[in-house]
């Protein structure tokens, strides 16, 4: 998610009580794996979009084991040497 300023090692603050809206950054479980992506909904279909060109979007269909774990509300980056 480097395109939105989230990098490896960052601490994410997640609100599990929030429902995701179109464009929310979410932590999702897809086929048993956790991922951080942008939630996209259009015409009743769902997709998880990366903010890093090295990754492909994940299309969610009726065969996908899928759940939203929570909505990311903040990211904290620790400074090196701190």
Buried (B, 14 or more C-beta within 10 A) or exposed (E): BEEEEBEEEBEBEBEEEBEBEEEBBBBBEBEEEEBBBBBBBEEEEBBBBBBEEEEEEBEBEEEEEBEBEBBBEEBEEEEEEE
